[in-house]
Amino acid sequence: MRSTITRREIFNSAHRLFKPELSDEENIKLFGKCAYPNYHGHNYELHVTLTGDIDPYTGFVYDIADLKKIINEEVIEPFDHRNLNLDTTEFSALNPTVENICVVIYQKLRPRIDSKFDLKIRVYETIRNYSEFPV
């Protein structure tokens, strides 16, 4: 029998959305206040969802303690209380939009989780805005 399990985590990060080839005025026109030169922060809410067969012995789809450890190592430790543009290699040349953050997290977690499990990432940038990957 297949089922789904989701782990929710929070991380706090600063970022700036901008294209380096554009002026500050052009960036603000394109990205709004998210392009202000001195960065800004979000309390990101991350949902990591795994779908798979329920183990008849444990009753688990996936051991949530193991999932928590993987998320902590791959996402929380490198991203929490960091400036994504300045402090991470993942976003040194990639605009840290919520869409790109979602894809990067997927790419970091996918190799750590057996392919027999479907993996979906949802990242809330605000209570009203989120992205999911894959779709």
C-alpha positions in Angstrom: 0.0 0.0 0.0 1.4 3.4 -0.9 1.2 6.5 1.3 2.9 9.8 1.7 4.9 11.3 4.6 6.0 15.0 4.9 8.6 16.6 7.0 8.3 20.4 7.7 11.3 22.5 8.5 12.0 26.3 8.8 15.1 28.1 7.7 15.9 31.8 7.7 17.9 33.2 4.9 18.7 36.6 3.2 18.8 37.1 -0.5 18.7 39.6 -3.3 17.1 39.0 -6.7 19.0 40.7 -9.4 20.8 40.3 -12.7 24.4 41.7 -12.5 24.3 43.0 -16.0 21.4 45.3 -15.2 21.5 48.6 -13.3 19.9 48.9 -9.8 17.0 50.8 -11.4 16.5 48.0 -14.0 16.7 45.3 -11.4 14.2 47.1 -9.2 11.9 47.4 -12.2 12.2 43.7 -12.9 12.3 42.2 -9.4 10.7 45.0 -7.2 11.8 45.5 -3.7 13.5 42.0 -3.8 16.2 43.7 -5.8 17.2 46.3 -3.2 21.0 46.3 -3.0 21.2 45.6 0.7 19.4 42.2 0.6 16.4 41.1 2.7 15.3 38.0 4.5 12.6 35.4 4.7 11.5 32.7 7.1 11.3 29.9 4.6 9.0 27.0 5.3 10.2 23.8 3.7 8.0 20.7 3.1 9.8 17.5 2.0 7.3 14.9 0.9 8.1 11.2 0.2 5.6 8.8 -1.4 6.2 5.1 -1.3 5.1 1.7 0.0 4.3 1.4 3.6 6.8 -1.1 5.2 4.6 -3.9 6.7 7.1 -4.4 9.6 7.5 -0.7 10.7 4.4 0.9 9.3 6.6 3.7 7.9 6.9 4.9 4.4 10.2 6.3 5.5 11.9 6.8 8.9 11.1 10.4 9.7 14.2 10.7 11.9 16.4 9.7 8.9 14.6 12.3 6.8 15.1 15.0 9.4 18.9 14.2 9.5 19.2 14.4 5.7 17.3 17.7 5.5 19.4 19.1 8.3 22.7 18.2 6.6 21.7 19.2 3.1 19.5 22.3 3.7 19.3 23.6 7.2 23.0 23.6 8.0 24.1 25.2 4.7 21.2 27.7 4.3 19.9 28.7 7.7 20.9 32.2 8.8 22.9 32.7 5.6 22.9 35.1 2.8 22.1 32.8 -0.1 23.8 35.1 -2.7 27.0 35.5 -0.7 27.4 32.5 1.5 26.4 29.5 -0.7 28.0 28.0 -3.8 24.5 26.9 -5.0 23.4 30.6 -5.5 26.7 32.3 -6.3 25.6 32.4 -10.0 21.9 31.4 -9.7 19.3 33.9 -8.8 17.8 32.7 -5.5 14.1 32.9 -6.4 11.8 30.6 -4.5 11.5 28.5 -7.6 15.3 28.1 -7.9 15.6 27.4 -4.1 13.0 24.6 -4.5 14.9 23.0 -7.4 18.3 23.3 -5.6 16.8 21.6 -2.5 15.4 18.8 -4.7 18.8 18.3 -6.3 20.5 18.2 -2.9 18.1 15.7 -1.4 17.4 13.4 -4.4 20.8 11.6 -4.3 20.3 10.9 -0.5 16.9 9.3 -0.9 16.3 6.0 -2.6 14.7 6.4 -6.0 11.9 4.0 -5.0 10.5 7.0 -3.2 8.8 9.9 -5.0 10.2 13.1 -3.7 8.4 16.5 -3.8 9.7 19.8 -2.5 7.5 22.7 -1.5 9.1 26.0 -0.3 7.1 28.8 1.2 8.8 32.1 0.8 5.9 33.9 2.5 2.6 32.6 3.9 1.1 33.5 0.5 3.9 32.5 -2.0 5.4 29.0 -2.5 6.9 26.9 -5.2 6.9 23.1 -5.7 9.3 20.8 -7.6 8.8 18.6 -9.4 5.4 19.4 -10.9 
